[in-house]
């Protein structure tokens, strides 16, 4: 298992991971038409824009690509593991790696409906800060922060 930086050469693989994972996690929350717009090529273009804006994107390989994460300053984003590869420790490995790349106390945002991700983040010491961003009547993002120094993670 290794983590590599996403580049122009492998961004299409990262886009496929983002697409498949995003679709699975949002299928019950968004219209089918909106979900289907998140194709591998659309998500590769999204990740290119993320990298152009200064974010560092990384991909976890275990033989094949299985997950991605991005980091900007102390903010962790785009942590996605292929649906068929979840519950194998890949999310934990990506989270640990991302925290190690943060400049200071790590911060991330998670959907209020994503109980599994919130449980994972809490297990590693992240706590809800009270900040929220409303997306619609039923959905909002919750900010979580890691109060510990990254060396303790």
N, C-alpha and C positions, 0 to 999 in steps of 0.2 A: 504494500500500500504506500502510495506517495502522493504528495500534493504539488502541483505545478502551476505556474502562472498562466492565465489565459492570455493568448496572443492572437494575432491575426491568423495564424496557422491552425489554431485549435478552437477558435471562437464558435465555429459551427457545431462542434461537439457540445460545448457549454450551452449553446442555444437550444439544442435538443433536450438536454437535461432540464433546463429552465422551463421549456415548453411543456414537457410531459409532467413534471412535478407541479407546475403552476396550474395546469388544467385539472389535475387530480384534486388539488387542494381547494380549487375555486368552483368546481363543477356544480356543487349544491348551492353555491352562493350567488352565481352570476347567470345571466341568460346563456343559452347554448350558443347563440350567435357571437356573443362577446368572448366566450371561452374559446371558440374555434378560431378567433382572430390571433390567438397566441401560438402561432405556428413556430416551428424551429427556426425558420429564417427570420421571422419577426422578432423573436427573442434573441437571436444572435445580433441583430441590428440594435436592439435595446442594450445588450451588454457592450457592444462597441461604443455606444453613446456614453454609457456609464464609465468606461475606461477613458474615453476622450475627456470626460469631465474631471478626471483625476483619481477615480476609484481604482483600486487594485482588485482584480478578479482572479480567483484561484479555482482549480478543478482537482478533485480527488480521483485518483486512478487506483483501481484494484484489478489489475489486468486491463479492464475496460474502464472508461469514465463512468463514475457513479454519482458524483455530487459536485456542487459548486458553492462558493461563498464570495462575497466582496467586502472590502474594508475601505473606509474613507476616514482618515483621522482616527477617532475612537468609536466610529459607528460601524456596526456589522449589519450587512444587508444581504439579500438574495441567497440565503442559506437554503438550498434545495438538494434533496437526495431523490433519485429515481424511485417511484412508488414501489417497484418490485425489489428494491435494495434497502428499504427502510427496516429499522429494528436490527441492524447488523453492526452498529457502532460507528457508522460513517458520519452521521450527524454530530455525534460527540467529537469525533476526530476533527471535523471541519470547525466546530465551535472552539475547541481548544486552540487550533491553529489560528483562527481569526482573532481570538483574544490576545494571542502572543504578538500579533501584528498591530494591535491598537497602541496608540501613543500614550494613553492613560486610561483610566477606568472605562471599560467597554460599555457601549449603549447599543440597544437594538429595539426595533419595533415589531410587534406581533399582532396579528388579527385576534380580536376578542373571541372568535369562533375556533381558534387553533389551540385547543386544550393540550394536545400532545406536545406541541412546541413549547408552550408555557411551562409544562411540567419539566421538560428537559432543561430549560433555562433556569428554573428555580432550583433544580437538583444541583446545578453548578454555581449557585450563589447569586444569580440575578434576582432582582426584586423590582416590583412595579413601582414607578416613581410617582404615579398619580397623573402624569400627562397622558392625554388621549387626543387622537385626531379622528373626528367623525367622518366616515366615508359615505354613509347613507343612514336611513332610519334604523337599520338593524346592525350595521357593521361599523366598527371603529378599530383603530390601531391603538395598542397600549405600549407605552415606552417602558422598557425594563433596563436596569443598569446593574453593573457588577461593581459593588462597593469595594471589593478586595483589590489589592494590587495584582497586576497580571502575573507576577512571580509566584503568588500563592495559588494560582489557578492550576 
